[in-house]
Amino acid sequence: MSQKSYETHVLPYFQEVFEWYRDGAYEEEVAKRLGLTRQTLFKYKNEYPEFADLVKKAKSQPDFEVENNLYRRATGYRYTEITRELVGGEMVVTKEVEKEMAPDTVAGIFWLKNRQPKRWRDVRDLKHSGEMKTEVVDLSRLSVEELENLARLDDTTEADDRATSKT
C-alpha cells in the first residue's frame, strides 16, 4: 500500500484508532477495522512517526490508569459511597458515607515484585563456592537385616532433624 492508502485508510480515523488502542484492541483488530493487513499496519507505524506516537499514547493511557489503581489498592484509600433513592419521582442523594479500603497485600506484593524484582522475587540465586564431593557406597553386600537397620537409623535421624528445626 502506498502513501495514498495511509491518507485514505488511516489518517481520517486517527481518533478512532486512538480509542480502539486505548480500549485494548490488538493489532489484528485495528488492522481489520482499517481494512489493512497487520503487516501494513506495522509498516505505517514504522514509516509515520505521528502514527507510532498516537498508538504509543493510546496504549499508555490505560496502563497508567491500571498502575495508579494497583498502587491505590496496594496502599489503601478512602472514598465516599453515595446512596440515591427515588423520592417524589426524582433520584435524590439520601446518604453519603466515607469509607476506607484497607491495603491489599496481594496488590502490594505484585507491585513490589514488578517494581523491585531483585529484592522481591520468589526465587533467589544462591552461589556455591568450593567443591562438592559425592561418594558412592556399595550396599549390595549387606544383608536384608543390615539394610533394615540402616533404614531405621535414617528414619530416626530425619525425625531428630524435624524436631530440631521446630525449636
C-alpha positions in Angstrom: 0.0 0.0 0.0 1.2 3.5 -0.7 1.1 6.9 0.9 -2.3 7.4 -0.6 -3.7 4.4 1.3 -2.2 5.7 4.5 -4.0 9.0 3.8 -7.3 7.2 3.0 -7.3 4.3 5.4 -5.5 5.7 8.5 -5.4 9.5 8.7 -9.1 10.1 8.7 -9.5 7.6 11.5 -6.9 8.8 13.9 -9.4 9.5 16.7 -11.0 6.0 16.3 -7.6 4.3 16.2 -6.7 6.1 19.4 -9.9 5.0 21.0 -9.5 1.4 19.8 -6.0 1.0 21.2 -6.9 2.8 24.4 -9.8 0.4 24.9 -7.4 -2.6 24.5 -7.8 -3.6 20.8 -5.0 -5.7 19.4 -3.0 -5.0 16.2 -5.0 -7.5 14.2 -8.3 -5.9 15.3 -7.2 -2.4 14.4 -5.8 -3.5 11.1 -9.0 -5.3 10.2 -11.1 -2.3 11.2 -9.0 -0.1 8.9 -9.1 -2.5 6.1 -5.4 -3.2 6.3 -3.2 -6.2 6.9 -1.3 -6.5 10.1 2.0 -6.1 8.2 0.8 -2.9 6.6 -0.2 -1.5 10.0 3.3 -2.2 11.4 4.8 -0.7 8.2 2.8 2.5 8.8 3.9 2.7 12.5 7.5 2.5 11.3 7.1 5.0 8.4 4.9 7.6 10.1 6.2 8.8 13.4 2.9 10.6 14.2 1.0 7.3 13.8 3.5 5.5 16.1 3.2 8.3 18.7 -0.6 8.0 18.5 -0.5 4.3 19.1 2.0 4.6 22.0 0.0 7.3 23.7 -3.3 5.4 23.3 -1.7 2.2 24.8 0.0 4.0 27.7 -3.2 5.8 29.0 -5.0 2.6 30.3 -1.6 1.2 31.5 -1.2 4.4 33.6 -4.7 4.1 35.0 -4.3 0.5 35.9 -0.9 1.3 37.5 -2.4 4.0 39.6 -5.3 1.8 40.7 -3.0 -1.0 41.6 -0.9 1.4 43.7 -4.1 2.6 45.4 -5.1 -1.0 46.2 -1.7 -1.8 47.5 -1.6 1.2 49.8 -5.3 1.6 50.7 -7.5 4.6 50.1 -10.7 6.5 51.2 -13.8 7.1 49.1 -17.3 8.4 49.5 -20.2 5.9 48.9 -23.3 7.8 47.7 -26.7 6.2 48.0 -29.5 7.6 45.8 -33.2 6.8 46.2 -36.3 7.7 44.2 -38.2 10.4 46.2 -41.2 12.1 44.6 -40.3 10.7 41.2 -36.7 12.1 41.3 -33.4 10.4 42.2 -32.1 12.1 45.3 -28.9 11.6 47.3 -30.1 10.2 50.6 -26.8 9.1 52.2 -23.1 9.8 51.9 -20.7 7.6 53.8 -17.0 8.0 54.0 -15.4 4.6 53.6 -11.9 3.3 53.7 -10.4 0.5 51.6 -7.7 -1.3 53.5 -4.4 -2.0 51.8 -4.4 -5.2 49.7 -1.4 -7.5 50.4 -1.6 -9.2 47.1 -1.6 -5.9 45.2 1.4 -4.8 47.3 3.3 -8.0 46.6 2.5 -7.7 42.9 3.6 -4.1 42.9 6.9 -4.8 44.7 7.8 -7.8 42.6 7.4 -5.8 39.4 8.9 -2.5 40.6 11.8 -4.1 42.6 12.3 -7.6 41.2 15.8 -8.1 42.6 14.6 -7.6 46.1 11.1 -9.1 45.9 11.2 -12.1 43.5 10.3 -15.5 44.8 13.5 -17.2 43.6 16.8 -16.1 44.9 20.1 -17.0 43.2 22.5 -18.7 45.6 26.1 -19.2 44.6 28.0 -22.1 46.0 31.7 -21.9 46.1 34.0 -24.8 46.9 33.8 -28.4 46.0 31.0 -30.9 46.4 32.2 -34.4 46.9 30.0 -37.4 46.5 30.8 -40.9 47.5 29.1 -44.0 46.2 28.6 -46.7 48.8 28.1 -50.2 47.6 25.3 -51.7 49.7 24.9 -54.9 47.6 26.9 -57.0 50.1 24.7 -56.1 53.1 22.1 -58.5 54.4 18.4 -57.6 54.5 18.6 -57.2 58.3 21.6 -54.8 57.9 19.7 -52.7 55.3 16.6 -52.5 57.5 18.8 -51.3 60.4 20.2 -48.6 58.2 16.7 -47.5 57.1 15.6 -47.3 60.7 18.6 -45.3 61.6 17.9 -42.9 58.7 14.3 -42.5 59.8 15.4 -41.7 63.3 17.9 -39.1 62.0 15.2 -37.4 59.9 12.8 -37.3 62.9 15.5 -35.7 65.0 16.2 -33.2 62.3 12.4 -32.3 62.1 12.2 -31.9 65.9 15.3 -29.7 66.0 14.0 -27.4 63.2 10.7 -26.8 65.1 12.6 -25.3 68.1 
